[in-house]
Amino acid sequence: MNVRIGMLVATLALLPSGSGLEAQNPVDSLPTIGAAPPPAFPVLLGRDTLLLLRGALGPYLAEDRASVATARLRALVDTTRFTAADSAWAGTDRGLAAVYLGERVLFFVLEEDREPERTAEESAQLAADRLRETLRRELRFRSPLRLLAAIGFSLLATVVLAVFVRGVRIGTRAVRGVVLPAVRSRVPDLGVGGFTLLRTSQTARGVEWGIAAMRWIVLAAGAYLYLTFVFRQFPATRPWADQLGSATVGFIGDAARRTLGVIPDLAIVLAIVLVTRFVVRLANAFFEGVEHGTVEIEWLHPEVARPTRKLVAIGLWIFAVIVMFPYLPGSDTDAFKGVSIFVGLVLSLGSSGLVGNGMSGLVLMYSRALKVGDMICVGATTGEVVELGMLATRVRTPKNVVVTLPNSVVAGGEVRNFSRLAEVGELVLHTEVGVGYDTPWRTARQLLLDAARGAPGVLERPAPFVRQLRLDDFVVTYELNTYIGEPRDQPQIQSDLRAAILDVFHAAGIELLAPTFEVKRAEPQTTLVPPEENDRPGTDGAAPIP
């Protein structure tokens, strides 16, 4: 050991001052007994390895030495500064074995760099031999005849690529024409327990996507082979071919390793998705049965079966996402966490209105305040409910105009539902009429009841009735109340009832004075009713006024 240290000190002493080697203690470069062997870094010319460097020379580590030597070789070859392959030789410089190209030292060979069972001088000679062989090949590769051949080969490869692309396109069309009809005609729907999990159309669509994916994979492989072949024909682009090959191989290998590593997690995710989908379909079938009346549950009304089905499906999928989240590839990365935080922040800031409308929709659904088909009045909007959604309610007015009302507006306002009492024949339609004081109230009431009996759409039972609402300045205001069975026809029944009232009063020669209008009579008349008219009992047979 002492002899080796002395030789290394003597060798370094022969180096000129200012070379940067004085700052390194020679003893620091010695390997520790029992330590792992130092890493090796190759000196490359193209794809050929001339020698593996392991030792440090002064402040330059083995990696730095190999990088400098490789760059120096590449510069010499690219600038054609060598004239003959025999200019590569091995010798010594300042007591160290070295590899030369002409008169220039390419790199030194230390004791740590020597090949197994060879001395440093023999290893330098082996590197020089490898360099000469590589240079001879490079010289042949750069000859004019070889460049012409490279151009010809590149043109031929281009023609082959065009034919290949055309063949892939024709082959893909032929495969699609044979496979897809066979899948549609021979592959049945995939189901479990009477529930369809995968339809034939979905299977055919997946096969079609698979064929398209294979087509692009084949085209990408052909393009990769074409570029690698063409780049390798020319000296200037040969490094591109090497980089393209190493990058592609590294990418494929890394992708394969990652894929193999995530396959178990993906299998768990797929199992969770399939199980959740099956459970959701079971729940949908159950709630559809409740909605259509084939399944009866005391605590679940048919009106709320549809929203309950949607809520259960959403809850199941949210639970599935929570369970499968740890198994998703990249779920533990900072990028994934950042995206999750951003999405949560956006939802929390921008979904206040959505949450309010959603909660209001749940209140409307589960309170059964209204349902699809009900005739309602919300504020100034009257019409039939055509859609009761989670966020909004759509109402079609009698003029066939669809009005969209946010659920928060519906739940926060006054909702009048005409359909609930109409189902049991208790929906009341009222009309106010102003009659002069010269008309006995019994006569006015009888005429109003006669008009109600003759109006279409008015129910006979319960019977109509009349109320005297007000004794105004010029008229007595009566209210005719009738029962109807179809709330959607309310505007038309109202119109027919008013027409019947006009006909009855006009036939009796009695004027309707509300709205107020002025009449100049031909002779003075009194508005007092004779006492015998007031004392005469009613003969209409109508029930007492409620």
Secondary structure, DSSP 8 states (H G I E B T S, - for coil): -HHHHHHHHHHHHHS-TTSS-TTS-GGGGS--TT------EEEEETTEEEEEE---BTTB-HHHHHHHHHHHHHHHHHTT----GGGEEEEEETTEEEEEETTEEEEEE-GGG--TT--HHHHHHHHHHHHHHHHHHHHHHTSHHHHHHHHHHHHHHHHHHHHHHHHHHHHHHHHHHHHHHHHHHH---EEETTEEEE-HHHHHHHHHHHHHHHHHHHHHHHHHHHHHHHHTTSGGGHHHHHHHHHHHHHHHHHHHHHHHHHHHHHHHHHHHHHHHHHHHHHHHHHHHHHHHTSS-BTTB-GGGHHHHHHHHHHHHHHHHHHHHGGGSTTTTSHHHHHHHHHHHHHHHHH-HHHHHHHHHHHHHHHTTS--TT-EEEETTEEEEEEEE-SSEEEEE-TTS-EEEEEHHHHHHS-EEESHHHHTTT-EEEEEEEEEETTS-HHHHHHHHHHHHHHSTTB-SSS--EEEEEEE-SSEEEEEEEEEES-GGGHHHHHHHHHHHHHHHHHHHT--EEES------SS-------HHHHHS---S------
